């Protein structure tokens, strides 16, 4: 069984709670990613939230908020589902499917971000096409609320 550390993207880019949302969106564009983990501060790198492309669409654009004045902490998702580097990858995939997540941050014992696993990481780094297809289907499926 593979470990999350074998599949994750190490040292992902991140933002701070006080960063302007425009800066977060530009970071997504520049690095071609769909989410930016938000950490407490540069020193601790303790994960406190995540801003996804969906957060930008739903909480910024749809609500008519100003990208230049709104801060990451105003739109970030809190209570982020995470996994640990030493966890079996299967555990992370199950959490992604169960919570319909396209990416899952990887944290250490202190809640410090050390990596992130995205669907693309699983698709390109794990030789299990059936499992990848099932995960993508489950994540993308609408679930009754």
RACORBEL-V483301 format. One record per residue. N is the residue number from 1. SS is DSSP state (@ for helix, = for strand, . for the rest). BURIAL is # if it has 16 or more other C-alpha atoms within 10 Angstrom, else .. Layout:
n=N ss=SS burial=BURIAL
n=N ss=SS burial=BURIAL
This chain:
n=1 ss=. burial=.
n=2 ss=. burial=.
n=3 ss== burial=#
n=4 ss=@ burial=#
n=5 ss=@ burial=#
n=6 ss=@ burial=#
n=7 ss=@ burial=#
n=8 ss=. burial=#
n=9 ss== burial=#
n=10 ss== burial=.
n=11 ss=. burial=.
n=12 ss=. burial=.
n=13 ss=. burial=#
n=14 ss== burial=#
n=15 ss== burial=#
n=16 ss== burial=#
n=17 ss=. burial=#
n=18 ss=. burial=.
n=19 ss=. burial=#
n=20 ss== burial=#
n=21 ss=@ burial=#
n=22 ss=@ burial=#
n=23 ss=@ burial=.
n=24 ss=@ burial=#
n=25 ss=@ burial=#
n=26 ss=@ burial=.
n=27 ss=@ burial=#
n=28 ss=@ burial=#
n=29 ss=@ burial=.
n=30 ss=@ burial=.
n=31 ss=@ burial=.
n=32 ss=. burial=.
n=33 ss=. burial=.
n=34 ss=. burial=#
n=35 ss== burial=#
n=36 ss== burial=#
n=37 ss== burial=#
n=38 ss== burial=#
n=39 ss== burial=#
n=40 ss=. burial=#
n=41 ss=. burial=.
n=42 ss=. burial=.
n=43 ss=. burial=.
n=44 ss=. burial=.
n=45 ss=. burial=#
n=46 ss== burial=#
n=47 ss== burial=#
n=48 ss== burial=#
n=49 ss== burial=#
n=50 ss== burial=#
n=51 ss== burial=#
n=52 ss== burial=#
n=53 ss=@ burial=.
n=54 ss=@ burial=.
n=55 ss=@ burial=#
n=56 ss=@ burial=#
n=57 ss=@ burial=.
n=58 ss=@ burial=.
n=59 ss=@ burial=.
n=60 ss=@ burial=#
n=61 ss=@ burial=.
n=62 ss=. burial=.
n=63 ss=. burial=.
n=64 ss=. burial=.
n=65 ss=. burial=.
n=66 ss=. burial=.
n=67 ss=. burial=#
n=68 ss=. burial=.
n=69 ss=. burial=.
n=70 ss=. burial=#
n=71 ss== burial=#
n=72 ss=@ burial=#
n=73 ss=@ burial=#
n=74 ss=@ burial=.
n=75 ss=@ burial=#
n=76 ss=. burial=#
n=77 ss== burial=#
n=78 ss=. burial=.
n=79 ss=. burial=.
n=80 ss=. burial=.
n=81 ss=. burial=#
n=82 ss== burial=#
n=83 ss== burial=#
n=84 ss== burial=#
n=85 ss=. burial=#
n=86 ss=. burial=.
n=87 ss=. burial=.
n=88 ss== burial=#
n=89 ss=@ burial=#
n=90 ss=@ burial=.
n=91 ss=@ burial=.
n=92 ss=@ burial=#
n=93 ss=@ burial=#
n=94 ss=@ burial=.
n=95 ss=@ burial=#
n=96 ss=@ burial=#
n=97 ss=@ burial=#
n=98 ss=@ burial=.
n=99 ss=@ burial=.
n=100 ss=. burial=#
n=101 ss=. burial=#
n=102 ss=. burial=#
n=103 ss== burial=#
n=104 ss== burial=#
n=105 ss== burial=#
n=106 ss== burial=#
n=107 ss== burial=#
n=108 ss=. burial=#
n=109 ss=. burial=.
n=110 ss=. burial=.
n=111 ss=. burial=#
n=112 ss== burial=#
n=113 ss== burial=#
n=114 ss== burial=#
n=115 ss== burial=#
n=116 ss== burial=#
n=117 ss== burial=#
n=118 ss== burial=#
n=119 ss=@ burial=#
n=120 ss=@ burial=.
n=121 ss=@ burial=.
n=122 ss=@ burial=#
n=123 ss=@ burial=#
n=124 ss=@ burial=.
n=125 ss=@ burial=.
n=126 ss=. burial=.
n=127 ss=. burial=.
n=128 ss=. burial=.
n=129 ss=@ burial=.
n=130 ss=@ burial=.
n=131 ss=@ burial=.
n=132 ss=@ burial=#
n=133 ss=@ burial=.
n=134 ss=@ burial=.
n=135 ss=@ burial=#
n=136 ss=@ burial=#
n=137 ss=@ burial=.
n=138 ss=@ burial=#
n=139 ss=@ burial=#
n=140 ss=@ burial=.
n=141 ss=. burial=.
n=142 ss=. burial=.
n=143 ss=. burial=.
n=144 ss=. burial=.
n=145 ss=. burial=.
